[in-house]
């Protein structure tokens, strides 16, 4: 399909214009005007680009792209190497950050809820990256830790405070600072990707369980689901490539 048509569809599907983000969403590096072979992955690292080249992709669709707010604007070093590979191989780089976190169907939060068996509450704010829901029936705190470990293939850091969990809030990736908001909502537990030194202390003092399940691990599934959606809707050849990252 035509690249412009694809980007226009994705921008509308992910309601990009409703978000204030830390990076540009959509087409970041221009390559082939025709899209047929798409590789999806979490982060546009050199390793993922090399895999896209090996798979003869014309488009790389990721959650973490380039040109983040506050970073140096010079295209040198690692950034130059990555962009050079894309341009030399005529590969489009397309990235969606917060819009992919929050999407109610293919988003990172929605996909994590599906994997963990959380009944997700409807949100009145389509741009909110903090999701809330519940386990029915409630589950033991240690059971949720084990479910995260088995589902994401990564043992979570667990600040155990309560014994049983019914209400839960979560934000994939680097969302650990939403823990106070989760506690204010009366949730029994909060799940995120990352942890800070202060997070565990807040968990104990707020009386809320906390799980840090990995930034990469919690954000594998949104971009995978988005690629599968494109395959089903447009018949594009889509391959999800998971470049291991323990963070």
VMD Tcl script that draws the C-alpha trace (Angstrom):
set ca {
  {0.00 0.00 0.00}
  {1.01 3.63 -0.36}
  {3.11 4.88 2.57}
  {1.12 8.09 2.92}
  {-2.12 6.13 3.11}
  {-0.69 3.87 5.82}
  {0.60 6.75 7.94}
  {-2.68 8.61 7.61}
  {-4.56 5.50 8.73}
  {-2.26 4.88 11.72}
  {-2.40 8.52 12.81}
  {-6.20 8.37 12.80}
  {-6.44 4.91 14.36}
  {-4.15 5.88 17.25}
  {-5.70 9.40 17.56}
  {-2.24 10.96 17.49}
  {-3.53 14.53 17.44}
  {-4.95 14.13 20.97}
  {-1.54 13.52 22.59}
  {1.25 15.79 23.78}
  {4.27 13.52 23.50}
  {8.03 13.59 24.03}
  {8.79 12.62 20.44}
  {7.24 12.84 16.97}
  {4.62 10.18 16.27}
  {4.29 8.73 12.79}
  {6.88 8.73 10.02}
  {10.32 9.59 11.42}
  {12.65 8.49 8.61}
  {11.43 8.34 5.03}
  {12.16 5.28 2.91}
  {10.15 3.34 0.34}
  {6.96 5.04 -0.90}
  {5.30 1.61 -1.12}
  {4.76 -0.54 1.98}
  {4.35 -4.31 1.88}
  {6.90 -5.94 4.18}
  {6.78 -4.56 7.73}
  {8.94 -5.48 10.71}
  {7.64 -4.50 14.14}
  {9.59 -4.26 17.39}
  {9.80 -2.33 20.63}
  {12.83 -0.12 20.02}
  {14.58 0.95 16.81}
  {18.01 -0.29 17.89}
  {20.79 -1.20 15.46}
  {20.05 -4.88 16.09}
  {16.39 -4.46 15.10}
  {17.34 -2.48 12.01}
  {19.81 -5.21 11.00}
  {17.02 -7.78 11.35}
  {14.69 -5.62 9.23}
  {17.39 -5.43 6.56}
  {17.87 -9.21 6.66}
  {14.10 -9.69 6.27}
  {14.08 -7.22 3.32}
  {11.56 -4.99 5.08}
  {10.51 -1.70 3.55}
  {9.10 -0.40 6.86}
  {10.12 -0.66 10.51}
  {7.26 0.05 12.92}
  {8.26 0.59 16.56}
  {7.14 1.95 19.93}
  {10.45 3.68 20.73}
  {11.79 5.64 17.79}
  {14.07 8.68 17.66}
  {14.20 12.45 18.23}
  {13.22 12.58 21.89}
  {12.56 15.88 23.61}
  {15.70 17.29 25.20}
  {18.18 15.05 23.38}
  {21.05 16.45 21.35}
  {19.87 17.31 17.81}
  {23.13 16.29 16.12}
  {22.91 13.18 13.96}
  {26.23 11.66 14.96}
  {27.53 8.45 16.53}
  {24.94 5.79 17.29}
  {22.08 7.91 15.96}
  {23.91 8.49 12.67}
  {24.72 4.79 12.34}
  {21.09 3.79 12.83}
  {19.66 6.40 10.47}
  {22.33 5.68 7.85}
  {21.31 2.01 7.79}
  {17.66 2.93 7.33}
  {18.32 5.38 4.50}
  {20.82 3.15 2.69}
  {18.29 0.32 2.71}
  {15.29 2.51 1.83}
  {13.44 1.55 5.04}
  {10.73 3.74 6.55}
  {10.93 4.25 10.31}
  {7.48 4.71 11.83}
  {7.06 5.16 15.59}
  {4.14 5.59 17.97}
  {4.81 6.26 21.64}
  {2.06 7.47 24.02}
  {-0.72 6.86 21.46}
  {0.26 3.20 21.43}
  {0.43 3.00 25.22}
  {-3.11 4.25 25.60}
  {-5.03 2.69 22.70}
  {-8.01 0.74 24.14}
  {-7.56 -2.29 21.87}
  {-3.98 -2.69 20.61}
  {-2.31 -0.48 23.22}
  {0.38 -1.66 25.62}
  {-1.90 -1.25 28.64}
  {-4.81 -3.03 26.97}
  {-2.64 -5.91 25.82}
  {-1.06 -6.36 29.25}
  {-4.52 -6.47 30.84}
  {-5.57 -9.13 28.35}
  {-2.51 -11.26 29.11}
  {-2.95 -10.99 32.88}
  {-6.70 -11.53 32.94}
  {-7.58 -8.08 34.25}
  {-11.05 -6.74 33.56}
  {-10.15 -3.26 32.34}
  {-12.34 -0.33 33.36}
  {-13.47 2.06 30.67}
  {-11.67 5.39 30.73}
  {-13.26 8.77 30.06}
  {-9.86 10.07 28.96}
  {-8.55 8.40 25.76}
  {-5.11 9.93 26.33}
  {-4.61 8.53 29.85}
  {-1.65 6.17 30.15}
  {-2.78 5.01 33.61}
  {-5.24 2.14 33.35}
  {-7.42 0.67 36.09}
  {-9.29 -2.59 36.46}
  {-9.94 -5.56 38.69}
  {-9.38 -9.26 39.15}
  {-12.55 -11.30 39.52}
  {-12.27 -13.21 41.71}
  {-9.49 -11.45 43.65}
  {-6.08 -13.13 43.59}
  {-3.30 -13.48 46.09}
  {-0.40 -11.04 45.83}
  {2.08 -13.89 45.36}
  {-0.13 -15.34 42.63}
  {0.03 -12.10 40.65}
  {3.81 -12.07 40.97}
  {3.93 -15.61 39.59}
  {1.50 -14.76 36.78}
  {3.66 -11.83 35.73}
  {6.75 -14.00 35.80}
  {5.18 -16.76 33.71}
  {3.45 -14.41 31.26}
  {6.34 -12.03 30.60}
  {9.14 -14.57 31.09}
  {10.72 -12.20 33.60}
  {10.51 -12.28 37.39}
  {9.12 -8.93 38.58}
  {10.48 -6.86 41.42}
  {7.68 -7.11 43.98}
  {7.03 -4.83 46.93}
  {4.59 -7.01 48.87}
  {2.24 -5.07 51.14}
  {-1.22 -6.60 50.86}
  {-2.24 -10.25 50.84}
  {-5.10 -10.18 48.31}
  {-5.58 -8.04 45.22}
  {-8.86 -7.07 43.62}
  {-8.46 -3.53 42.25}
  {-5.33 -2.80 40.24}
  {-3.81 0.04 38.25}
  {-1.01 -0.22 35.73}
  {1.12 1.76 33.30}
  {3.58 -0.09 31.08}
  {7.15 1.11 30.58}
  {8.50 3.90 32.74}
  {5.32 4.67 34.64}
  {6.43 4.03 38.22}
  {5.60 7.55 39.35}
  {1.88 6.91 38.86}
  {1.93 4.85 42.07}
  {0.56 7.71 44.19}
  {-2.30 8.25 41.75}
  {-3.03 4.52 41.85}
  {-3.15 4.64 45.65}
  {-5.43 7.69 45.55}
  {-7.81 5.65 43.40}
  {-7.96 3.03 46.16}
  {-6.19 0.30 44.20}
  {-4.71 -2.69 45.97}
  {-1.80 -2.97 43.54}
  {0.09 -1.04 40.89}
  {2.05 -2.58 38.00}
  {4.62 -0.79 35.89}
  {7.71 -1.58 33.89}
  {10.37 0.27 35.85}
  {11.18 1.03 39.47}
  {12.95 3.92 41.22}
  {14.45 3.84 44.68}
  {11.56 5.92 45.96}
  {8.90 3.64 44.48}
  {9.29 0.81 46.97}
  {9.22 3.25 49.89}
  {6.04 4.81 48.53}
  {4.51 1.36 48.13}
  {5.10 0.58 51.78}
  {3.90 3.94 53.06}
  {0.84 4.08 50.81}
  {-0.15 0.49 51.57}
  {-0.24 -0.64 47.94}
  {1.51 -3.60 46.32}
  {3.95 -2.67 43.59}
  {5.29 -4.75 40.70}
  {8.09 -3.64 38.36}
  {7.82 -6.13 35.51}
  {10.32 -4.65 33.04}
  {10.07 -1.74 30.60}
  {10.71 -3.88 27.54}
  {8.75 -6.87 28.84}
  {5.57 -4.88 29.48}
  {5.75 -3.10 26.12}
  {6.31 -6.00 23.72}
  {2.66 -6.59 23.09}
  {1.21 -3.30 21.86}
  {3.45 -3.02 18.82}
  {2.95 -6.72 18.11}
  {-0.83 -6.28 18.23}
  {-0.64 -3.19 16.01}
  {1.31 -5.14 13.39}
  {-1.20 -7.99 13.51}
  {-3.98 -5.45 13.02}
  {-2.28 -4.12 9.88}
  {-1.87 -7.64 8.55}
  {-5.55 -8.41 9.06}
  {-6.85 -5.11 7.69}
  {-4.52 -4.51 4.73}
  {-2.87 -7.86 4.06}
  {0.63 -6.50 4.72}
  {3.41 -8.96 5.46}
  {4.26 -8.28 9.12}
  {6.98 -9.89 11.26}
  {7.37 -9.14 14.95}
  {11.01 -9.25 16.08}
  {11.78 -9.32 19.80}
  {15.29 -8.04 20.55}
  {15.95 -9.21 24.10}
  {16.34 -6.46 26.66}
  {16.36 -7.26 30.42}
  {15.60 -3.67 31.45}
}
mol new
graphics top color blue
foreach p $ca { graphics top sphere $p radius 0.5 }
foreach p [lrange $ca 0 end-1] q [lrange $ca 1 end] { graphics top cylinder $p $q radius 0.2 }
display resetview
